[in-house]
């Protein structure tokens, strides 16, 4: 809504005081950095590119856009032993596992993990 008001202010053409325009621009930028941690231009770039990009990340010494998340490492297969648990990368030819939880993400969890900004 703020962006639409700023655009309408720019389209008015007559009677736009440069000081007022500067105040609106600075206020909008400061407010968006405080709320969504990116400037309005960062928000537009993030929407256009589908990545999480922000000048705040640059200020923190990071890259402008957040790198894509890698899938989680596979869960090790662990079995009972004398006093400790033995763990393997695969389950071939080993006794039953200690836990019976899922070893991979569900499709809904994977979709949530890889969703695009800002959704």
Buried (B, 14 or more C-beta within 10 A) or exposed (E): EEEEEBEEBEEEEEEEEEEEEEEBBEEBBEEBBEEBBBBBEBBEBBEEEEBBBBBBBEEEEEEBBBEEEEEEEEBBBBBEEEEEEBBEEEBEEEEEBBEEEEEEBEEEEEEEEEEEBEE
